[in-house]
Amino acid sequence: MSEEKLVIAKLCIEAVKNDGDNLKYVPDEFKTAQLCLAAMDYHGTALEYVPEKFKTAELCFKAVKCGCGALAFVPEERKTMEMCLEAIKQDKYYRDAPPVFKEVPKKFHTPELCLEAVKVNPHALEYIPNELKTHELCLEAVRKNGGVLEHVPDKLKTAELCKQAVEISAWALRHVPDEFKTMEMCLKAVREADVIQYVPDKFKTAELCRDAISQPDADLFISGGESKLQYIPDEFKTAKLCLGGVKTDAALLKIVPQKFKTRELYFEAAASRGFVFGELVKKAFDDREFLDTMNRLALKPPRNFDFKAASSMFEELPYDTQIDIALRIAAMDSVGLEDLGDLIRAGKGEAGPKHIENIDDLYIFFENVPEWRILEMLEEEAPAFAREIIGLIQHRGDSVMAKPKKRSYGGVQAISEILRRVDHDSEKRIIAALNATTPAHAGEIMKRMFTFDDIARMDDNSIYLPCEMDEVDIAKALNGAGPKLQDKVLRAFPKEKGNMIEHLLQTMGEIDADAIAEAREKIIGEIRHWAHRNWVEIYRTEEEDDGAK
């Protein structure tokens, strides 16, 4: 060995002694059985970087004792019952890593090992075959984490087990069959979490509804963007609750009891939609004859809207109609928003009320119409009032909104923009249907559903990236990305790893564009993986939001 290689070999030894995970940076020609064994003293998961020829039974067992995550990198033929049990005993719950039990071969799935697995990490229940699950095993798991009730087979769910689960985690109520829900259970759950949507109507008493909405107005919304107002029976709705709801979302007006539809409530709802619509409602409320003018607009359905509105209307269509329209849009070479609106409205059957007879009809008719379009329509049918609004806008110091330029989109892009705004279940069903019919379109749509730049617009808690991801790959992916996006990704890792990635990013030379794209796809793949398991929520802001740059 040359003097230069001797120096490199010594540096490799020192690097591995300092941190066993540094084995990943050691070239294969300098990896020896002794060096690899030494690395296992400090970092068991460094087994991933050990050449297969050095993965002996002794080295693998040592790696597992140092870090249970190493079991994922042990060759199947090297795994033993003793080794698997050792790994399971060390297991802990990490939000970005599956339980160690997932890596245990089926031949070692004994009742004793399964029980030990859920005692240490209740999330192991997800990976235990249903035929090995027993009432005692499931009870042990839910006593430690009520949320794993999701993975208990229905035939094993009992009143006792469900009660235990909800006592540990109020969110477990969503996985409790209605037959096992009790008044006491539901009352406790709504006091601890936003779960009123899982409470059967027969248990929705005045006390329960009051406790469910006891938080400030800002907390009226539950996961998925739904409002608690939707799940409160009319007899228990209050004026204050309804007012708080429509302040945030005017669409909730449709479920407000008539007795609470006051002038103040209508105006608050209108204000949440924008200044122009707010002035329109005030005018209609104070001048009922103005509604006749609005009736003329009803004969001219508003055609312009954005993708958010298109997605909202798309979700209201029957499933078969959704599939049919998705296929038709995907096959189009070019489609404008107006054409898209016409296509979806045709599937829906009608655009809105045939007549605008009251204030509620105004909200329905203009539900998905942008402000510039409302003003444009008023200029056609009520020019004097339109000029009045323009004057008020200018008096406020705002610029009068101009009609945006018409844009067209490729069919695949258009349906992608719609699908990324619908709920996950609908998205999966439609993608599956497209894949069965036109797999090429389905593949392109999936690529467009979520892009690397979208990470900058995600909530920090929704960015799940395994600690085992290669630092060099992450640094390559962040090369050329905006500071906000870089910060989001770096904060997804422990501080030490984040600092290492940042150092690599700063010292890294010019990177080939293909290498950057490949590295970014790895990160996107991880986030999509957790999203499809419903562990995280992927969302993006409107296309015009360029805050990620």
C-alpha positions, 0 to 999 in steps of 0.5 A: 500500500502506498504512503498516500493510501496509508494516510487515507486508511488512518484517516478513515480509522480515525473518522470511524472511531469518532463516529461510526456513521462516518463509515458511509464516507469510507471508500470500499477499498479501505473498508476492512472487517476490523474497521466495520466491526469498530464502526458498530461500537458507535453506530449500529445503523452504519451496518447499511454501509458495510459490504455484504462480505463483512456482514458476519453473524458476530458483526450483525448482532453487535450492530443490532445491540448498538442500535435496533434500527440496524436490523433493517440492514441485516441479511435475512439469512443472518437474522435469528430469533435471539437477534430479533428479540434483542432489537425489539427490546431496544425499540422506541417510537420515532415519528419518522421510522416504522417499528423494528417489528416490521423487519422481523421475518415471518418465521419468527412471528411467535405470540411471545415475540409479538407481545414483547413488540407491542409492550415496547412499541405499541405501533408494532401492532400495525405490522403484526398479522391479523391471525396473530392478534388476540384480544390480550395483545391488542389490549396491551397495545391500546393501553400504551397508545390509544391511537393504535386502535386503528389496527385492531381488527373489528372482530377483536374490538370490545367495549372494554378495549375501546374504552381503554383506547379513548381514555389514553387518546381521545382521537381513538374515538374515530376508530370505535364502532358506534355500538361501543360508543357511550355518552360518557366516552364521547363527552370525555373525548370532545373535551380533550380533542376535536372529535365531535364529527365521530360522535353519534347524533344520539349522544349530541346533547346540549352539554356535549355540544357546548363542551365541543365548542368551548374553545375560542372562535379560532378553534371552530375548525377541525382537521381537514378544514371542516367546521364543528358547526357542521356537526352540531344539531340545529337546536344546539347552535347558538348565534355566537357559534354561527357568527364565529363560523361564517366569519371564517368561512361564508360557505357555512351560511348554508347550515346556519338556522334561519333565526340566526341569519341577521344583518350582522351575520350576513355582512360578516359572512360577506366580508370573509369573501372580500370587499366587493361581495361585501358591498354587494350584500349590503346593497341587496340587504338594504334595497330588496329591489336590487335583487331583481337586477341580480336575477338578470345575472342568474341568466348568465352563469359566471364562468370564471373561477380558479382551481380551488373552486374547480376542486370544490365543485369536482368533489360534489360530483358522483364518483363515476362522473369524477372518473369520466371528467378526470379522463376527459380532462387528462386527454386534452391538449389544452384547456382554459379555466372557463372550459374547465368550469363548463365541463364540471358544471355539465357533470354537476347538472346546474350552476346555481339557483335559477332565481336570486330571490333572497340573500342566501341565493346571492351567496350560492350564486357567487360562491366560486366567483372571484372578485374581479369577475363579480365587479365585471358582471356588475359593470354589465348589469348595474353600472351605477353601482359598479362605479360606486364600488370602484369609488369606494375601492379607490377611496380606501387607497386600493387599486381597482382589480383588473381582469387577469389574462386568460391562461390555458393548461395542458389537460394533465396539468389541469386535472393535477391541479384539481386533484391535489386540492381534493381529499386523499381518499378521492385522490387515491381512487381517481388516480387508481382509476386513471392508472387502470385506463391510461397509466401514462397519464396517471404517472404524469399526474402523480409527478405533478401532484407534489413537487420539491418546491412545495415543501417550502409551503408545508407545515413543519410537522408535515415534513417527515424525513428519515434520519438515515437519509444520506446527507450528501443526497440531501445537500445535492437536493437543496443545491440551488433551492431558496432559503425558505425551502432549505430551512424547512428541510434542514429543520426536519433533521436533528440539529447535528445532522442538519449542521452537517448537511448545511456544511456540505451544501456550502462546500459542495461544488457545481452539481449536475442538474440530473443529480440534483433532480434525482436527489430531490425525487428521493425527498419527494418520495419520502414525503409522498410515502408518509402522506399515503399512509395518512401520517402527514398532510400534503397541501400547497398554497395557490399557484400564484403564491411564490413565497417559496422562492 
